[in-house]
Amino acid sequence: MEYCIDTIIAFFNTNLGDLLNYPFDSSKRIFIGYLLGSVVLALPVYFASQKVAQAAPASVSGFVSFLLPKQVFLAPSAKLDYQLLVLNKLIKAALFAPLMLTMVPVALSVSSALESLFGGALMLDASPWLVMSLFTILLFILDDFTRFLLHYILHKVPWLWQFHKVHHSATVLTPFTIYRTHPVESYLYGCRMALSQGLAVGIGYALFGPTLKMYDVLGANVFVFAFNVLGANLRHSHIWLSWGDKLEKWFISPAQHQVHHSAAIEHRDTNLGSALAIWDRALGCLIMASSVRKLTLGVGKFTGHNSLWGIYSDPFVQIYRRIQQRLLQLWRKVSPS
């Protein structure tokens, strides 16, 4: 009994300690460096809004109120996001960590398959800087594409949409909305990361051998670091920052992602990319921020995710009802009239 209590206490201490370390971990979206980058980018938006509204002169207190409005950060939707950050961390560690796909077996399988295909490792003769550059780019491209692909699938497969709808049910956006996910979706994204990294490492190993390195900043891929510093946290915010039509054909702006969170059905399956807009453009689901004039967030009149219980249970309820409905339709087709 005492051992079980000690194990539980150690579990909570470890995972809650990890949460407290998020602002100092460059692999997390709410890393303090990324948050500061978003604050800097919010400054010109604040000055522009003051000018348009012909409001009181810009001030530090005015900027703080603009950046952290109570009606956003203390909204019921935002409060749920804060709770989900903690609870999902514990659920993932307790239930999904043992089942999570890991990068190493994927990398070994990919490198073995390529070596079999080419009759051994290619071991291309390239300078260290070129190997690092190619590997860094490969990691970034595969990560961004697989994020887009899974996001696309979550929107297009009806039963998976029920889990992803948790994220879209947010009626206000804050940097913590990134953690507003159902544990099932979190598990899928965890496996996606293992697949993308394993694929990149497996390809890199087969081409260049075991001495693979990437260009990084504080341990994060240099491209991912740049993406996060350049306003990634504004994607989930009330601050409208567009890159302009020309850049938005190539890179998803914070404003474009806010359009993706629109309650309007015509916006829901658009701007699915993370950093690069080329995947959306290829599939015809890219929308420029300039084409949207009014934005309402959420999933319309749906209220099933207004509580933690609803967030965790509703996807399973909806899937059950969908299966029940399909079975009833099938029964009506095959049963005698």
C-alpha positions as CSV (number, residue, x, y, z in Angstrom):
1,M,0.0,0.0,0.0
2,E,2.8,2.4,1.0
3,Y,4.6,1.6,-2.3
4,C,1.5,2.4,-4.3
5,I,1.1,5.7,-2.6
6,D,4.8,6.6,-3.1
7,T,4.4,5.6,-6.8
8,I,1.4,7.9,-7.2
9,I,3.1,10.8,-5.5
10,A,6.2,10.3,-7.7
11,F,4.0,10.2,-10.8
12,F,2.3,13.5,-9.9
13,N,5.6,15.2,-8.9
14,T,7.3,14.2,-12.1
15,N,4.5,15.2,-14.5
16,L,3.6,18.4,-12.7
17,G,7.3,19.3,-12.6
18,D,7.4,18.7,-16.4
19,L,4.4,21.2,-16.8
20,L,6.2,23.8,-14.7
21,N,9.2,23.4,-17.0
22,Y,7.2,24.1,-20.2
23,P,8.1,27.9,-20.3
24,F,11.8,26.9,-20.2
25,D,11.6,24.1,-22.8
26,S,12.1,25.1,-26.4
27,S,10.2,22.1,-27.6
28,K,7.0,23.5,-26.1
29,R,4.9,26.1,-27.7
30,I,4.6,28.2,-24.5
31,F,8.4,28.5,-24.2
32,I,9.1,32.0,-22.9
33,G,11.2,32.8,-25.9
34,Y,8.3,32.1,-28.3
35,L,5.9,34.0,-26.1
36,L,8.2,37.0,-26.1
37,G,8.5,36.8,-29.9
38,S,4.7,37.0,-30.1
39,V,4.6,40.0,-27.7
40,V,7.1,41.9,-30.0
41,L,5.0,41.1,-33.1
42,A,1.8,42.2,-31.3
43,L,3.2,45.7,-30.7
44,P,2.7,47.0,-34.3
45,V,-0.8,45.4,-34.3
46,Y,-1.6,47.4,-31.1
47,F,-0.3,50.7,-32.5
48,A,-2.2,50.2,-35.7
49,S,-5.4,49.4,-33.8
50,Q,-5.0,52.5,-31.7
51,K,-4.6,54.6,-34.9
52,V,-7.6,53.1,-36.6
53,A,-9.9,53.5,-33.5
54,Q,-8.5,56.9,-32.8
55,A,-8.3,55.8,-29.2
56,A,-6.2,57.2,-26.3
57,P,-2.5,57.5,-26.9
58,A,-0.6,54.2,-26.8
59,S,0.7,53.3,-23.4
60,V,2.2,50.4,-21.5
61,S,-1.0,49.7,-19.6
62,G,-3.0,50.0,-22.8
63,F,-0.7,47.5,-24.5
64,V,-1.0,45.1,-21.6
65,S,-4.8,45.4,-21.7
66,F,-4.7,44.8,-25.5
67,L,-2.4,41.8,-25.1
68,L,-4.2,40.1,-22.1
69,P,-7.9,41.1,-22.1
70,K,-9.8,39.6,-19.2
71,Q,-12.8,38.7,-21.4
72,V,-10.5,36.4,-23.3
73,F,-8.1,34.9,-20.7
74,L,-10.8,34.5,-18.0
75,A,-13.5,33.2,-20.4
76,P,-15.1,29.8,-19.5
77,S,-13.5,28.4,-22.7
78,A,-10.0,29.6,-21.7
79,K,-10.4,28.2,-18.2
80,L,-11.2,24.8,-19.7
81,D,-8.0,25.1,-21.8
82,Y,-5.9,25.6,-18.6
83,Q,-7.5,22.5,-17.0
84,L,-6.9,20.4,-20.1
85,L,-3.3,21.3,-20.1
86,V,-2.8,19.6,-16.7
87,L,-5.3,16.7,-17.1
88,N,-4.2,15.7,-20.6
89,K,-0.6,15.6,-19.4
90,L,-1.5,13.2,-16.6
91,I,-3.7,11.1,-18.9
92,K,-1.1,10.8,-21.6
93,A,1.6,9.8,-19.1
94,A,-0.6,7.3,-17.3
95,L,-2.4,5.7,-20.3
96,F,-0.8,6.4,-23.6
97,A,3.0,6.7,-22.9
98,P,3.4,2.9,-22.8
99,L,1.5,2.6,-26.1
100,M,3.2,5.4,-27.9
101,L,5.0,4.7,-31.1
102,T,8.7,5.6,-30.8
103,M,11.1,7.0,-33.3
104,V,13.9,4.3,-33.1
105,P,12.1,1.3,-34.6
106,V,10.7,3.4,-37.4
107,A,14.1,4.8,-38.2
108,L,15.7,1.3,-38.1
109,S,12.9,-0.1,-40.4
110,V,13.3,2.7,-42.9
111,S,17.1,2.6,-43.1
112,S,17.0,-1.3,-43.4
113,A,14.4,-1.0,-46.2
114,L,16.5,1.6,-48.1
115,E,19.7,-0.4,-47.6
116,S,18.0,-3.5,-49.0
117,L,16.7,-1.5,-51.9
118,F,20.1,0.0,-52.8
119,G,22.2,-3.0,-51.7
120,G,23.6,-1.3,-48.6
121,A,24.0,2.2,-47.1
122,L,24.9,4.8,-49.7
123,M,27.2,6.8,-47.4
124,L,27.3,9.7,-49.8
125,D,30.4,11.8,-49.6
126,A,29.2,15.2,-48.5
127,S,30.6,18.0,-46.3
128,P,29.4,18.1,-42.7
129,W,27.6,21.4,-43.2
130,L,25.7,20.1,-46.3
131,V,24.7,16.9,-44.4
132,M,23.4,19.0,-41.5
133,S,21.6,21.4,-43.8
134,L,19.9,18.6,-45.8
135,F,19.0,16.7,-42.6
136,T,17.6,19.8,-40.9
137,I,15.5,20.6,-44.0
138,L,14.3,17.0,-44.3
139,L,13.2,16.9,-40.6
140,F,11.3,20.2,-41.0
141,I,9.6,19.2,-44.3
142,L,8.5,15.8,-43.1
143,D,7.3,17.2,-39.7
144,D,5.3,20.0,-41.4
145,F,3.8,17.7,-44.1
146,T,2.8,14.9,-41.6
147,R,1.2,17.6,-39.4
148,F,-0.9,18.8,-42.3
149,L,-1.8,15.3,-43.4
150,L,-3.0,14.2,-40.0
151,H,-4.9,17.5,-39.5
152,Y,-6.5,16.9,-42.9
153,I,-7.5,13.4,-42.0
154,L,-8.9,14.6,-38.6
155,H,-11.2,17.0,-40.5
156,K,-12.2,14.6,-43.3
157,V,-12.9,11.4,-41.4
158,P,-16.2,11.8,-39.5
159,W,-15.4,9.8,-36.4
160,L,-11.9,11.4,-36.1
161,W,-13.5,14.8,-36.4
162,Q,-15.5,14.1,-33.2
163,F,-12.2,14.1,-31.4
164,H,-10.7,17.1,-33.2
165,K,-13.9,19.0,-32.7
166,V,-12.7,19.5,-29.0
167,H,-10.0,21.8,-30.3
168,H,-12.4,23.7,-32.6
169,S,-15.0,24.1,-29.8
170,A,-12.9,26.9,-28.2
171,T,-14.8,30.1,-28.3
172,V,-11.8,32.2,-27.4
173,L,-8.2,31.6,-28.4
174,T,-5.1,31.9,-26.1
175,P,-1.7,30.3,-26.4
176,F,-3.0,27.6,-24.1
177,T,-5.6,26.6,-26.7
178,I,-2.9,24.5,-28.4
179,Y,-3.4,22.1,-25.5
180,R,-7.1,22.0,-25.9
181,T,-7.2,18.5,-27.4
182,H,-8.8,15.2,-26.7
183,P,-6.3,12.6,-25.4
184,V,-7.0,10.4,-28.5
185,E,-5.9,13.2,-30.8
186,S,-2.9,13.8,-28.6
187,Y,-2.0,10.2,-29.0
188,L,-2.3,10.3,-32.8
189,Y,-0.1,13.4,-32.9
190,G,2.5,11.7,-30.7
191,C,2.7,8.7,-33.1
192,R,2.8,11.1,-36.0
193,M,5.9,12.8,-34.5
194,A,7.6,9.4,-34.0
195,L,6.8,8.5,-37.6
196,S,8.1,11.7,-39.2
197,Q,11.3,11.8,-37.1
198,G,11.9,8.1,-37.6
199,L,11.4,8.5,-41.4
200,A,13.8,11.4,-41.5
201,V,16.5,9.6,-39.4
202,G,16.1,6.4,-41.4
203,I,16.6,8.2,-44.7
204,G,19.5,10.3,-43.3
205,Y,21.2,7.2,-41.9
206,A,20.9,5.3,-45.2
207,L,22.2,8.3,-47.1
208,F,24.9,9.7,-44.8
209,G,25.6,7.2,-42.1
210,P,25.1,7.4,-38.3
211,T,26.7,10.8,-37.7
212,L,23.5,12.9,-38.2
213,K,23.1,16.3,-36.7
214,M,20.7,19.2,-37.3
215,Y,21.1,22.9,-37.1
216,D,19.2,23.8,-33.9
217,V,18.6,26.7,-31.5
218,L,18.3,25.6,-27.9
219,G,17.7,22.1,-29.0
220,A,14.9,22.9,-31.5
221,N,15.1,22.6,-35.3
222,V,16.2,26.0,-36.5
223,F,13.2,26.3,-38.8
224,V,10.8,25.2,-36.1
225,F,12.4,27.7,-33.7
226,A,12.0,30.5,-36.3
227,F,8.4,29.6,-36.9
228,N,7.6,29.6,-33.2
229,V,9.4,32.9,-32.6
230,L,7.6,34.6,-35.5
231,G,4.2,34.6,-33.9
232,A,3.2,30.9,-33.6
233,N,1.5,31.8,-30.3
234,L,-0.6,34.5,-32.0
235,R,-2.2,31.7,-34.1
236,H,-4.3,31.0,-31.0
237,S,-5.0,34.5,-29.9
238,H,-7.4,37.5,-30.5
239,I,-4.6,39.4,-32.2
240,W,-5.1,39.5,-36.0
241,L,-1.7,39.4,-37.7
242,S,-1.7,38.7,-41.4
243,W,1.5,38.3,-43.6
244,G,-0.3,39.7,-46.7
245,D,-1.5,37.7,-49.7
246,K,1.9,37.1,-51.3
247,L,3.6,35.6,-48.2
248,E,0.4,33.7,-47.2
249,K,0.6,31.7,-50.3
250,W,3.8,30.1,-48.8
251,F,3.5,30.5,-45.0
252,I,0.4,30.2,-42.8
253,S,0.0,33.4,-40.9
254,P,-1.6,33.7,-37.4
255,A,-4.6,35.4,-39.0
256,Q,-5.1,32.5,-41.4
257,H,-5.1,30.0,-38.6
258,Q,-7.7,32.1,-36.8
259,V,-9.8,31.8,-39.9
260,H,-9.4,28.0,-39.6
261,H,-11.0,28.3,-36.2
262,S,-14.0,30.1,-37.6
263,A,-17.5,28.8,-36.8
264,A,-18.4,29.3,-40.5
265,I,-18.6,25.9,-42.1
266,E,-16.9,27.3,-45.3
267,H,-13.8,28.1,-43.3
268,R,-13.5,24.9,-41.2
269,D,-11.6,22.7,-43.7
270,T,-9.2,25.5,-44.8
271,N,-5.7,26.6,-43.8
272,L,-4.9,23.2,-42.3
273,G,-1.2,23.7,-42.6
274,S,1.1,24.4,-39.7
275,A,4.0,26.5,-41.0
276,L,3.9,26.0,-44.8
277,A,0.9,26.9,-46.9
278,I,2.0,24.9,-49.9
279,W,0.1,21.8,-48.8
280,D,-3.2,23.7,-48.5
281,R,-2.5,25.4,-51.8
282,A,-2.0,22.0,-53.5
283,L,-5.3,20.7,-52.3
284,G,-7.2,23.9,-52.9
285,C,-8.0,24.6,-49.2
286,L,-6.0,27.8,-48.7
287,I,-7.8,31.0,-47.8
288,M,-6.1,34.4,-47.5
289,A,-6.8,36.4,-44.3
290,S,-7.7,39.4,-46.4
291,S,-10.8,37.6,-47.8
292,V,-12.4,37.3,-44.3
293,R,-14.0,40.4,-42.8
294,K,-15.9,39.0,-39.7
295,L,-14.9,36.1,-37.6
296,T,-16.8,34.1,-35.0
297,L,-14.9,31.3,-33.3
298,G,-16.1,27.8,-32.3
299,V,-18.4,25.2,-33.9
300,G,-21.6,27.1,-34.1
301,K,-24.4,26.4,-31.6
302,F,-22.8,23.2,-30.4
303,T,-22.4,23.2,-26.6
304,G,-21.2,19.6,-25.9
305,H,-17.8,20.8,-24.8
306,N,-18.7,23.3,-22.2
307,S,-17.4,21.0,-19.4
308,L,-14.5,18.6,-18.9
309,W,-16.9,15.7,-18.8
310,G,-18.4,16.8,-22.1
311,I,-15.0,17.2,-23.7
312,Y,-13.8,13.8,-22.8
313,S,-17.0,11.8,-23.3
314,D,-18.9,13.5,-26.1
315,P,-16.7,12.2,-29.0
316,F,-17.4,8.6,-27.9
317,V,-21.1,9.4,-27.5
318,Q,-21.3,10.9,-31.0
319,I,-19.4,7.9,-32.5
320,Y,-21.7,5.5,-30.7
321,R,-24.7,7.3,-32.0
322,R,-23.3,7.4,-35.5
323,I,-22.6,3.6,-35.5
324,Q,-26.1,3.0,-34.0
325,Q,-27.6,5.1,-36.8
326,R,-25.7,3.2,-39.5
327,L,-26.7,-0.2,-38.1
328,L,-30.3,0.9,-38.0
329,Q,-30.1,2.0,-41.7
330,L,-28.5,-1.3,-42.6
331,W,-31.2,-3.2,-40.7
332,R,-34.0,-1.3,-42.6
333,K,-32.4,-2.3,-45.9
334,V,-32.1,-6.0,-45.2
335,S,-35.1,-6.6,-43.1
336,P,-38.4,-7.7,-44.7
337,S,-40.8,-4.8,-45.4
